[in-house]
Amino acid sequence: MIAADNSNFGGESQTPYLTQGETTAIKYGTEYSAGVVMSDYTVSRKIQTEKSHILIVDPETRTPVTGTTDHIILLRDEELRDRGLQVYPSSEYSYRPWLGRVMNTKTIIIPDDEYLKVYDGPDTSGYISAS
């Protein structure tokens, strides 16, 4: 049996966990980001390992912890609002976070003075560091 969301199988088939808009945002992020695409656990599994990193969110402030200014943050807005996103909880950046330690959150705060919105899709937003 092959899992339907395994990107190594099924050619161009889309995982049932991602909308067409989310898939378009992921493609944009991987093509135009100088760094990695930081997003929730589902998106991190979908993208090639060298271009993907689970989004790290400070559990107290609910703000992203990116570690570098080259990364793009992709938020699946509808999923965040409806069911929450699985992210890595930490106040410090980690190059190799342990994916067994994720938290579900419905709140991620993107400070306007720290991030610029670079992608605005129907159900996905993308941000880069303003620095």
Helices and strands as residue ranges (DSSP letters): H 20-32, E 37-39, H 41-46, G 49-51, E 52-54, E 56-57, E 72-76, H 77-82, E 85-89, E 103-105, E 115-120, E 124-129
